[in-house]
Amino acid sequence: MALARSTGRHRAPGRKTRTSAGFASAAALATTGVVGTLAGPALATDDSFAADAGSVATPDSPDSTESAEGTTAGATPVTMDAAVTGSTIVQTARTQHTLTAQMLSAQSLSDEVADQAVIQKREALARMEAAAEARRKAEARANEIREAKERAAREAERQRLNAYRLPIAGSHVTTDYRAGGSQWSSGSHSGIDFHASTGTPVVAVGAGTVVEAGWGGAYGYNVVLKMNDGSYTQYGHLSSLSVSVGRSVMPGDQLGRAGSTGNSTGAHLHFEARTSADYGSDVNPLAYLRAHGVKI
């Protein structure tokens, strides 16, 4: 008597049943590809085999074919779910691709904006440097102009200080140097006479210092200057004085007014040039004035 094979939930599936389940899993893999692979293990669980165990009596049972067919048919929903899952994955991939493209486009736009900002900043810096260079050049030019004006002013002042002029503007010589006559104690004229009426202003012919101002005997009221070059000039027969001893004078400063004081026969200016303050050191006044640039 053969022993009957125990049945129930805990009976292990037959070899043919397991083989049918394996065929079903292979079919799912062939149909769904990668997604089917994910569903394959679900078909091999013990619960799935247990569900079909009641209909499989023995490996040779006629119901084995039906069980195998039932197992194969049962894999169809899994294949459909896998297709849906595959479609979802594709859609997700497309969405991610779109988002990535948008991110790359936004990044490209951001980079372009950043590049434009850098270019604008460089251009602004170049304009600032150009403006600063223009200001430096303008300041340098202004300094050159100012220095040129200052040099010109100093030169003008130097020329003014060194310039000589006639003691009476617009006058002329009436008696020459070394002219002879009894009216002069030395027997000759020690200077030159300029035509002038009483009260005509008499000015310094150059820059110097007053060393004598007052009564001078035969010269009447007179002024003697020590010039800046070391020579001396004298102005005689004045009707009045405008300076005192020790005063510094510039070319053109008024010393007094013409007259006829002292040994004189009429209003005029007696002018002498000397090498010292003493009488008798006279030199030719015309040559002296001309040597200092005075046209006479």
C-alpha positions as CSV (number, residue, x, y, z in Angstrom):
1,M,0.0,0.0,0.0
2,A,1.4,3.2,-1.1
3,L,1.4,6.1,1.3
4,A,-0.6,9.1,0.2
5,R,1.5,12.3,-0.2
6,S,0.4,14.8,2.4
7,T,-1.4,17.9,1.2
8,G,-2.0,21.3,2.7
9,R,-0.5,24.7,2.8
10,H,2.9,23.6,3.9
11,R,3.3,21.1,1.1
12,A,6.2,21.9,-1.2
13,P,5.2,22.5,-4.8
14,G,5.9,19.9,-7.3
15,R,8.8,20.0,-9.7
16,K,6.5,20.6,-12.6
17,T,4.8,23.5,-10.8
18,R,8.1,25.1,-10.0
19,T,9.1,24.7,-13.6
20,S,5.9,26.4,-14.8
21,A,6.5,29.3,-12.5
22,G,10.0,29.7,-13.8
23,F,8.7,29.7,-17.4
24,A,6.2,32.5,-16.4
25,S,9.0,34.6,-14.9
26,A,11.1,34.2,-18.0
27,A,8.1,35.2,-20.2
28,A,7.7,38.3,-18.0
29,L,11.4,39.2,-18.5
30,A,11.1,38.8,-22.2
31,T,8.0,41.0,-22.4
32,T,8.9,43.8,-20.0
33,G,12.7,44.0,-20.2
34,V,14.3,45.5,-17.2
35,V,11.0,46.4,-15.6
36,G,9.9,42.7,-15.9
37,T,13.0,41.7,-14.0
38,L,11.7,43.8,-11.0
39,A,8.4,41.9,-11.1
40,G,9.9,38.5,-11.5
41,P,10.7,37.9,-7.8
42,A,7.1,38.5,-6.9
43,L,6.1,35.5,-8.9
44,A,8.5,33.2,-7.1
45,T,7.2,33.9,-3.5
46,D,6.0,31.0,-1.4
47,D,2.5,32.5,-1.3
48,S,2.1,32.4,-5.0
49,F,3.1,28.7,-5.1
50,A,0.9,28.0,-2.1
51,A,-2.1,29.5,-3.9
52,D,-1.8,26.9,-6.7
53,A,-0.8,24.0,-4.5
54,G,-4.4,22.7,-4.0
55,S,-4.8,21.9,-7.7
56,V,-1.5,20.1,-8.2
57,A,-1.8,16.6,-6.8
58,T,1.3,15.0,-8.2
59,P,3.9,15.8,-10.8
60,D,2.0,13.6,-13.3
61,S,-1.5,15.1,-12.4
62,P,-3.5,16.3,-15.3
63,D,-4.1,19.5,-13.4
64,S,-0.5,20.3,-13.5
65,T,-0.9,21.8,-17.0
66,E,-3.8,23.9,-15.8
67,S,-1.8,25.1,-12.9
68,A,1.1,26.0,-15.1
69,E,-1.3,27.8,-17.4
70,G,-2.9,29.5,-14.5
71,T,0.5,30.7,-13.3
72,T,1.3,32.0,-16.8
73,A,-2.0,33.8,-17.0
74,G,-1.5,35.3,-13.6
75,A,1.7,37.0,-14.8
76,T,-0.2,39.2,-17.3
77,P,-1.2,41.9,-14.7
78,V,2.4,42.1,-13.6
79,T,3.5,42.7,-17.2
80,M,1.0,45.5,-17.6
81,D,2.0,47.1,-14.3
82,A,5.6,46.9,-15.5
83,A,4.7,48.7,-18.7
84,V,3.0,51.5,-16.7
85,T,6.0,51.7,-14.5
86,G,8.3,51.9,-17.6
87,S,6.2,54.7,-19.0
88,T,6.4,56.6,-15.7
89,I,10.1,56.2,-15.7
90,V,10.4,57.5,-19.3
91,Q,8.1,60.5,-18.4
92,T,10.2,61.2,-15.3
93,A,13.4,61.0,-17.4
94,R,11.9,63.4,-19.9
95,T,10.8,65.8,-17.2
96,Q,14.3,65.7,-15.6
97,H,15.9,66.3,-19.1
98,T,13.6,69.3,-19.6
99,L,14.5,70.7,-16.1
100,T,18.1,70.1,-16.8
101,A,17.9,71.9,-20.1
102,Q,16.1,74.8,-18.4
103,M,18.7,74.9,-15.7
104,L,21.5,74.9,-18.3
105,S,19.7,77.7,-20.3
106,A,19.3,79.7,-17.1
107,Q,22.9,79.2,-16.2
108,S,24.0,80.2,-19.7
109,L,21.9,83.4,-19.4
110,S,23.3,84.1,-16.0
111,D,26.8,83.7,-17.3
112,E,26.1,86.0,-20.2
113,V,24.7,88.6,-17.9
114,A,27.7,88.2,-15.7
115,D,30.0,88.6,-18.7
116,Q,28.2,91.8,-19.7
117,A,28.5,93.2,-16.2
118,V,32.2,92.5,-16.3
119,I,32.5,94.2,-19.7
120,Q,30.5,97.2,-18.5
121,K,32.6,97.5,-15.3
122,R,35.8,97.4,-17.4
123,E,34.5,100.1,-19.7
124,A,33.5,102.2,-16.8
125,L,36.9,101.8,-15.2
126,A,38.5,102.7,-18.5
127,R,36.4,105.9,-18.7
128,M,37.3,106.8,-15.2
129,E,41.0,106.3,-15.9
130,A,40.7,108.4,-19.1
131,A,39.0,111.1,-17.2
132,A,41.7,111.0,-14.5
133,E,44.4,111.2,-17.2
134,A,42.6,114.1,-18.8
135,R,42.4,115.9,-15.4
136,R,46.1,115.2,-14.8
137,K,47.0,116.7,-18.2
138,A,44.8,119.7,-17.6
139,E,46.3,120.3,-14.2
140,A,49.8,119.9,-15.7
141,R,48.9,122.3,-18.5
142,A,47.5,124.8,-15.9
143,N,50.6,124.5,-13.8
144,E,52.7,125.2,-16.9
145,I,50.7,128.2,-17.8
146,R,50.8,129.5,-14.2
147,E,54.6,128.9,-14.0
148,A,55.0,130.7,-17.4
149,K,53.0,133.6,-16.1
150,E,55.0,133.7,-12.9
151,R,58.2,133.7,-14.9
152,A,56.9,136.4,-17.1
153,A,55.9,138.5,-14.1
154,R,59.3,138.0,-12.5
155,E,61.0,138.9,-15.8
156,A,58.8,142.0,-16.1
157,E,59.7,143.0,-12.6
158,R,63.4,142.4,-13.2
159,Q,63.2,144.5,-16.3
160,R,61.3,147.1,-14.4
161,L,63.9,147.1,-11.7
162,N,66.7,147.3,-14.2
163,A,65.0,149.5,-16.6
164,Y,66.2,153.1,-17.0
165,R,64.3,156.1,-18.3
166,L,64.6,159.8,-18.8
167,P,64.4,161.9,-15.6
168,I,61.7,164.1,-17.3
169,A,59.4,162.3,-19.6
170,G,59.4,163.6,-23.2
171,S,62.1,166.2,-22.5
172,H,65.3,166.9,-24.5
173,V,68.8,168.0,-23.8
174,T,69.4,171.8,-23.9
175,T,73.1,171.9,-22.7
176,D,75.6,169.1,-23.5
177,Y,78.1,167.4,-21.2
178,R,81.4,169.3,-21.0
179,A,80.1,172.4,-22.6
180,G,82.5,175.4,-21.7
181,G,81.6,178.7,-20.0
182,S,82.4,181.0,-17.2
183,Q,79.1,180.2,-15.4
184,W,80.6,176.9,-14.3
185,S,83.2,176.9,-11.6
186,S,85.2,174.1,-13.2
187,G,85.1,175.8,-16.5
188,S,82.9,173.2,-18.1
189,H,79.5,171.6,-17.7
190,S,79.7,168.5,-15.5
191,G,76.4,167.1,-16.6
192,I,73.5,167.7,-19.1
193,D,70.5,170.0,-18.8
194,F,67.0,168.9,-19.7
195,H,64.3,171.3,-20.8
196,A,61.6,171.7,-18.1
197,S,59.3,174.3,-16.7
198,T,59.0,174.9,-13.0
199,G,56.9,172.3,-11.2
200,T,57.5,169.5,-13.8
201,P,57.9,166.1,-12.0
202,V,61.4,164.8,-11.9
203,V,61.7,161.0,-11.5
204,A,64.5,158.5,-10.7
205,V,66.1,157.1,-13.9
206,G,66.5,153.7,-12.2
207,A,66.3,151.8,-9.0
208,G,68.4,153.0,-6.1
209,T,68.6,154.5,-2.6
210,V,68.5,158.2,-1.7
211,V,71.9,159.2,-0.2
212,E,71.4,163.0,-0.3
213,A,68.3,165.1,-0.4
214,G,68.4,168.9,0.4
215,W,70.3,172.0,-0.4
216,G,73.4,171.4,-2.5
217,G,75.0,174.9,-2.9
218,A,75.4,175.7,-6.6
219,Y,73.0,172.8,-7.4
220,G,70.3,174.4,-5.3
221,Y,67.8,171.8,-3.9
222,N,69.1,168.4,-5.2
223,V,68.8,164.7,-4.8
224,V,71.6,162.1,-5.1
225,L,70.9,158.4,-5.6
226,K,73.1,155.4,-5.3
227,M,71.9,153.1,-8.0
228,N,71.6,149.4,-7.6
229,D,74.5,148.8,-10.0
230,G,76.8,150.9,-7.8
231,S,76.8,154.1,-9.8
232,Y,75.4,157.5,-8.7
233,T,73.0,160.0,-10.3
234,Q,72.3,163.6,-9.3
235,Y,69.2,165.8,-9.9
236,G,69.8,169.6,-9.4
237,H,68.0,173.0,-9.3
238,L,64.8,171.5,-8.0
239,S,62.0,173.7,-6.7
240,S,60.8,171.1,-4.2
241,L,61.8,167.6,-2.9
242,S,59.6,164.5,-2.6
243,V,62.0,162.1,-0.9
244,S,64.4,161.9,2.1
245,V,67.7,160.2,2.7
246,G,67.5,156.4,3.1
247,R,64.5,155.9,1.0
248,S,64.5,153.2,-1.7
249,V,63.1,154.3,-5.0
250,M,62.1,152.5,-8.2
251,P,62.5,153.6,-11.8
252,G,59.9,156.4,-12.4
253,D,59.4,157.2,-8.7
254,Q,59.1,161.0,-8.2
255,L,62.0,162.7,-6.5
256,G,60.8,166.3,-6.7
257,R,59.9,169.1,-9.1
258,A,62.0,171.0,-11.6
259,G,62.9,174.6,-10.8
260,S,65.7,177.2,-10.9
261,T,67.3,177.1,-7.4
262,G,71.1,177.5,-6.9
263,N,73.4,178.6,-9.7
264,S,70.8,178.7,-12.5
265,T,69.6,181.2,-15.1
266,G,66.2,179.6,-15.6
267,A,64.0,176.6,-14.9
268,H,65.5,173.3,-16.0
269,L,66.9,170.0,-14.7
270,H,70.6,169.5,-14.2
271,F,71.4,165.8,-14.4
272,E,74.7,164.1,-13.7
273,A,76.0,160.5,-13.7
274,R,78.9,159.7,-11.3
275,T,81.1,156.8,-10.2
276,S,80.9,158.1,-6.6
277,A,78.8,160.5,-4.5
278,D,81.5,163.1,-4.6
279,Y,81.7,166.0,-7.0
280,G,84.2,165.5,-9.8
281,S,83.6,161.8,-10.4
282,D,81.2,162.6,-13.2
283,V,80.9,160.6,-16.5
284,N,79.0,161.3,-19.7
285,P,75.3,161.2,-18.7
286,L,74.2,160.5,-22.3
287,A,76.5,157.6,-22.6
288,Y,75.4,156.3,-19.2
289,L,71.7,156.5,-20.1
290,R,72.2,154.9,-23.4
291,A,74.2,152.1,-21.9
292,H,71.1,151.3,-19.7
293,G,68.8,151.2,-22.7
294,V,67.4,154.7,-22.7
295,K,66.8,156.1,-26.2
296,I,67.9,159.7,-26.3
